Every structure is written in structure tokens, then in C-alpha cells.
Amino acid sequence: MTVEGFIITLIIGAIAGWLAGQIVKGYGFGIIGNIIVGIVGGLIAGWLFPAVGWSFGSPVLGSIIAATLGAIILLVIIGFFRRAA
């Protein structure tokens, strides 16, 4: 991965984490935590969605949508574990 690709991944993950934090209220970790969750969710979505054959259109918007969905899934899973503990 190039430096530019890495920076774009961080920016998309940050946007996705913020969006996921807005959508899934109550499971958030604050803005910095949600950005980190967005980056991790983007990585998960980048692996999971192509594996099941899902595509979301244009490269940038599709990446934001996929990363947001991945971050939402991750926030919900983390929220279940936080409430169970």
C-alpha cells in the first residue's frame, strides 16, 4: 500500500467511524474511539463484503458506505460485549 492509499484509508475510516457513531448511538466511544472503530470496520468490510460478492458502486462513496457498515457491525458487537461484562 502506498502512502497515499494509507492516508485515504485513514480518512475514509474516520468518516465511516463518525457516521457509525451517529447512527449507532449508545454504543460509541467518543469521536476518537469511533474513528478507530471506523478504520477497523473499514478493514473488516474491505475483507468481508468482496468475499460475499457485495459491491457498493463508486470507489470513494462505495468505500465509505462499506466502511460505515463494517463500523456499525463492529460497534454493535463491541456494545454487546460491553453490556455483558
C-alpha positions as CSV (number, residue, x, y, z in Angstrom):
1,M,0.0,0.0,0.0
2,T,1.3,3.4,-0.9
3,V,1.4,6.4,1.5
4,E,-1.4,8.0,-0.4
5,G,-3.5,4.8,-0.2
6,F,-2.9,4.6,3.5
7,I,-3.9,8.3,4.1
8,I,-7.1,7.8,2.0
9,T,-7.9,4.6,4.1
10,L,-7.5,6.7,7.3
11,I,-9.7,9.5,6.0
12,I,-12.4,7.1,4.8
13,G,-12.2,5.2,8.1
14,A,-12.5,8.4,10.1
15,I,-15.6,9.4,8.1
16,A,-17.1,6.0,8.5
17,G,-16.4,5.9,12.2
18,W,-18.0,9.3,12.7
19,L,-21.1,8.2,10.7
20,A,-21.4,4.9,12.5
21,G,-21.2,6.7,15.9
22,Q,-24.0,9.0,14.8
23,I,-26.1,6.0,13.6
24,V,-25.5,3.7,16.5
25,K,-26.0,6.0,19.4
26,G,-25.3,4.5,22.8
27,Y,-22.5,2.2,21.7
28,G,-20.0,4.9,20.8
29,F,-16.6,5.5,22.2
30,G,-16.3,9.2,21.6
31,I,-15.1,10.8,18.4
32,I,-11.5,9.4,18.5
33,G,-12.7,5.9,19.5
34,N,-15.3,5.9,16.8
35,I,-12.7,6.9,14.2
36,I,-10.5,4.0,15.2
37,V,-13.6,1.7,15.1
38,G,-14.3,3.1,11.6
39,I,-10.8,2.3,10.4
40,V,-11.0,-1.2,11.8
41,G,-14.6,-1.5,10.4
42,G,-13.3,-0.4,7.0
43,L,-10.7,-3.1,7.1
44,I,-13.3,-5.7,8.1
45,A,-15.7,-4.5,5.4
46,G,-12.9,-4.5,2.8
47,W,-12.3,-8.2,3.5
48,L,-15.9,-9.4,4.2
49,F,-18.0,-7.7,1.6
50,P,-16.0,-8.7,-1.5
51,A,-15.8,-12.3,-0.1
52,V,-19.6,-12.5,-0.2
53,G,-19.9,-10.7,-3.5
54,W,-21.2,-7.3,-2.4
55,S,-20.2,-4.1,-4.1
56,F,-21.3,-0.6,-3.4
57,G,-20.6,1.3,-6.6
58,S,-18.2,4.2,-7.0
59,P,-14.8,3.7,-5.3
60,V,-14.9,6.6,-2.8
61,L,-18.6,6.6,-1.9
62,G,-18.7,2.8,-2.0
63,S,-15.8,2.6,0.3
64,I,-17.4,5.0,2.7
65,I,-20.7,3.0,2.7
66,A,-18.9,-0.3,3.2
67,A,-16.6,1.0,5.9
68,T,-19.6,2.6,7.7
69,L,-21.5,-0.7,7.6
70,G,-18.4,-2.5,8.9
71,A,-18.0,0.0,11.7
72,I,-21.7,-0.3,12.6
73,I,-21.4,-4.0,12.8
74,L,-18.2,-3.7,14.9
75,L,-19.8,-1.1,17.3
76,V,-22.9,-3.3,17.8
77,I,-20.7,-6.4,18.6
78,I,-18.5,-4.4,21.0
79,G,-21.6,-2.9,22.6
80,F,-22.9,-6.4,23.3
81,F,-19.7,-7.4,24.9
82,R,-19.6,-4.2,27.0
83,R,-23.1,-4.7,28.3
84,A,-22.5,-8.4,29.1
85,A,-19.4,-7.6,31.2
